[in-house]
Amino acid sequence: MARSKDAKVRCTDTTNARGGKASSKQRPKLGTKPTEDEEVKHEDTLQHYSSELLQLMLNIFRDCFSDFSETTLTSLIQEIKHHLFNRRFDQAFGRQDLLEAYATRWSPSRALAYLDIICSVSTLSAHLNRALCSASLKAKATHIAPILTSEFSAENHVEPQKGLAKSDSATEKSIRESVHIACLGAGAGAEVVAFAGYLHHLHATARKHDTSADQAQSTSGIDLTPMASIVVQMLDIADWSTVLGKLYSSTTKSPPLSKYASSTLKSMNGPLVEPENFRVSFGQKDLLNTDAECLAAVVRDAAVVTLMFTLNELYSTSMSKATNLLLNLTYLMQPGSLLLVVDSPGSYSIVNLGKDVGRSPPGSAKKYPMQWLLDHTLMDASKIGDGKDASQGNQWEKVVSEDSKWFRLPQGLKYPLDLEDMRYQLHLYRRL
């Protein structure tokens, strides 16, 4: 999110906000059925992760925000929709109860879809696996203690004018030997739970394919020892710190069990991800007005930078500032790092050029697909030099592009609200 969540709601909300119990079998229809050309069919993505993992991720949202009554939650969701429809974004995300209601309603489906993207886009998953392997080897070679962060605390936030808050030297060294993920326009918790689920999946895969006492390997032969850790750093205009704190705590602590649970179940109970392997930081920032120093503190060490259902809203708010943000990412991101852009597909991602200038007569604004603007900025405008002086050429390589893709929920998942499939476009770039 940059200035609003409008684009985020449009993609998945078709919409049913009843608070009654439901499973994916009961999810509402998604409008018109996609054509064969429109739908990019998945391979069987359940081969990448288990439905049990998806249920564990849903349970995190369920347990975090269980204080709402059905009536209260339904009322809050309708209030959010009303504010978004009238583009009153400050009101839609200006109260803590509205933020928690948003995270309860829309983030769970997003988290599952994001996990699917991470696992099923081979270039992305291989890149993350290699980065985790490298970080693990560096940490072991220099005898760095794992990051010990059991709670999402204020010291981990990005301070308004100072970039990332400083920590002690041991923690800073530990963070440097971790894999950094920068999530821009993130805050409602989907990215946090998705990457926690991804790390859980990696460690579960490593244990499953463990062939010796000293080494855990995936099927591709990548070292996935528990030393590997992820640091997720997020920026968003709304104050999601309380929501993220609850979700982080739930991902790194064992879920609650009934006092009547068997001893076997209690012995098997554990967190989605161990706290020493997962760290989260958040900064409340308007992406369109974030200074380069603060942005650099978040993205300069990132293996992956994400813009999830954010870029179209940035373009719609200010074409020039959104373009400047992408150019800053070009200058700040490290060679070899990846930029992942996911947004609403089709007509939802059309941007009116000249809309923010305010000088064009009504009806004269030109319309451009978000994908075209993104490609133009990264593949053309970001070139170093021009004409015969463009010696360094392109700064980006476009490695994956999907105009329309579906994430379809498997049958049998349980959640207090209806869950929905998600249609999206995806573009993945590598910094050269």
Secondary structure, 3 states (H helix, E strand, C coil): CCCCCHHHHHHHCCCCCCCCCEEHHHCCCCCCCCCCCCCECCCCHHHCCCHHHHHHHHHHHHHHCCCCCHHHHHHHHHHHHHHHHCCCHHHHCCCHHHHHHHHHHHHHHHHHHHHHHHHHCHHHHHHHHHHHHHHHHHHHHCCCCCCCCCCCCHHHCEECCCEECCCCHHHHHHHHCCEEEEEECCCCCHHHHHHHHHHHHHHHHHHHCCCCCCCCECCCCCECCCCCCEEEEEEECCCCHHHHHHHHHHHCCCCCCCCCCCHHHHHHCCCCCCHHHEEEEEEECCHHHCCHHHHHHHHCCEEEEEEECCHHHHHHHCHHHHHHHHHHHHHHCCCCCEEEEEECCHHHHEEEECCCCCCCCCCCCEEEEHHHHHHHHHHHHCCECCHHHCCCECCEEEEEEEEEEEECCCCCCEECCCCCCEEEEEEEEEEC
